[in-house]
Amino acid sequence: MQIVIDIDDMAHDWLVNGFPDEDDMEMAIRAIKNGTPLPDNHGRLIDADALRLSDLAPEPWYRPMWGYSESEIDYAPTILEATRGE
């Protein structure tokens, strides 16, 4: 299972290096419990904002009307690789 969680840098450090006390461990457990599960066999996850702001096209003002080309999406920065074959 893959999940997306929102934790601050300090909590991440505690997860990697050990917790100072049990209260901090409970905070990490809550973050995991409140995480967003990703569906099985999801596709490649990209940063849509990075694509929107990219220099791939000289005229970004047309995006809402025309959308993105397949090659622009293919070359968008990957956040998380797909869990299925593509």
N, C-alpha and C positions, 0 to 999 in steps of 0.2 A: 504494500500500500504506500502511496505517496501522498503527502499532505503539505499544504502551504500554511506556515505559521508566521505570526507577526511578533517578533521579540526584539528587544533593544540590544545594543552591543554588549552591555554588561551581562545580560542573561545568556547571551551566546557564549561569552567567555566562561561563565560558570558551567555551562553544559560541556564545554571542551575541557576545562581544567579542574572541575569539581566545585561543589557548592559550599559556601561558607556556613550555612545552617539549613535546617529543614524548611523554614518559611520560604527561602529562595527556591528550594527544590519544588515546593508546591506551586510557586508562580510559574515555573517552567512546565509543570504538568498541566496547569490550567491553559497555558498557551497551546500545548499540543491538543488538549481536549477541545479547544475552541477553533482549532485549525480547519481549513477547508480541504476535505478529501478530493483528490483528483480522480476522475473516472478511470477505470481500467482501460488500457489500450488507447490512451489519449494521444493526440497528435503533438507535433512540436509546438511549444509555447513560445511566442515572440513578444517583444516589447512594442506594442502598437504605437505608443508615444514616440519611441525612437524612429519607427518607420515614418510616422507622420512628419517628424522634424528632420528627416534625412535629406541629404543633398542629392538623392538619386534622380530627382526631377527638378528642372529649373523653375517650374511654375507650380508651387504647392497650393496656390489658391484654387486650382481646379479639382482638387482631391474630393471634396464632398460630392461633386457632381459626377465625376468619372470613376472614382475609386482607384485601386492600385493594380498594376500589372502583375501577372504571375511571377515574373522574374524579380520584381521589387519585393514581393512577399518571400520568394525563395531566398533572397539575400538579406532579409531582415535579421537583426541580431537574435540569436537563439537564447532564451532564458533557461529552458529545460527541454532536453531531448525527448523525442517521442518514445512511447513504450510499446509501440507496434511497428511492424515493418511497413515501409512506405514505398 
